[in-house]
Amino acid sequence: MTMKTLLSTASLALLLGSTAASAQAPIALGHLTDYSGPTSDVGTPFGQGVADTYAWINKNGGINGAKVNLDTVDYGYQVPRAIAQYKKWSGADKVSAILGWGTADTEALTGFLAQDKIPDISASYAAALSDPTGAGGKAKPAPYNFFYGPSYSDAVRGMLTWAAEDWKSKGKPGKPKFVHMGANHPYPNAPKAAGEAIAAELGFELLPPIVFALTPGDYSAQCLTLKSSGANYAYLGNTAGSNISVLNACKAAGVDVQFLGNVWGMDENAAKAAGAAADGVVFPLRTAVAWGGNAPGMKTFTEISKMSDTAGTTYRPVHYIAGVCTALYMKEAVEWAAKNGGATGENVKKGFYQKKDWVPAGGEGICNPSTFTETDHRGTLKVDLYRMKVAGATDAPLNDLVKNGGIKMEKVKTIDLPRKPEWLGW
């Protein structure tokens, strides 16, 4: 065979390969976001992380050569809008899977997802979504629901385990007092019973819950209630936006309490907005490192970030990184499905069960190892606790504040919770 023939053959092979790849039908995924509603403060960076990841995946050949059509929809944290959008995604143009958002809408869709066999990896970490069979007896079966990270309940269990140790280490007398704070809404309420149960088990005195809305406002009255209650540890169940209002009001009221944030309750932007009032808040991180941390996967995350920041100079908050991890887990589940019978929802669900202590490619050192089984969707029970540290004024750009140490997160402790069957779904 001559060189000319060889080149022609190679060109033909490349052409055929290219044609085959381009001929593959695109994979449709639904992406529910809150860019405009009461949780948009944290929904925006998380959703951007998901969107950037799939833009990066498509730029690098898609999934097994097939492009991903990611239908990103801002539903404004409105359950009826989420259900209406789901009807479209489960209709004639059925999606292979959904990357969802809030607790109220995800729980409302759970039955539909099971009926239509459409997996949903959500940004809600309500424990009720982690029991695929209902065997735990605490929640309805949620066979098509997944999330990356510890559940809200397990995060509270981890924080209160640390808080009990913290109280003893400081030699404080008597029982520490614990209070649950947040809106009367499915999301902040999701871990309330589990948190209060382990608090009682650990020897805390339980105080009546304090309610404040999911939106920013004047919460001076709640802070005065908190102060008069003598609480020592207070769980903030809302997202950062309304928590900033509470932190500022409580600082002004001279409240002396250790605030415990949920995964959406504190981040770098919240620390910048709250300033000194955010100093000392303890909260769980879903990933092993924050932006710019020393991890092999940070190179990939930096490339993903450039999909919406071509200069590559934007500091990405913790929620963006968690969004990328979530998208990468879904990507590999879809990838397995495409190779094993096609990217149907049922096959994508099976894709989540193929690996143990699973870190998706590109997430090395960032995405904490996760394991999902047909009977237990608690991917991880590791709770990494950090303390927000704020020093000085916070009116400079976030990049500069992080760079000069004005805002930083200090590791407090990792709590590895036992996989108790009675905690499944609760």
Salt bridges, closest charged atoms under 4 A:
ASP52 OD2 - ARG316 NH2 3.63
ASP154 OD1 - ARG157 NH1 2.76
GLU165 OE1 - LYS413 NZ 2.73
ASP166 OD2 - LYS170 NZ 3.31
GLU196 OE2 - LYS192 NZ 3.86
ASP267 OD2 - HIS319 NE2 2.97
GLU303 OE2 - LYS306 NZ 3.30
GLU332 OE1 - LYS355 NZ 2.91
GLU335 OE2 - LYS331 NZ 3.26
GLU346 OE1 - LYS117 NZ 3.72
ASP376 OD2 - ARG378 NH2 2.94
ASP376 OD2 - ARG419 NH1 3.01
ASP384 OD1 - LYS411 NZ 3.83
ASP416 OD1 - LYS382 NZ 3.86
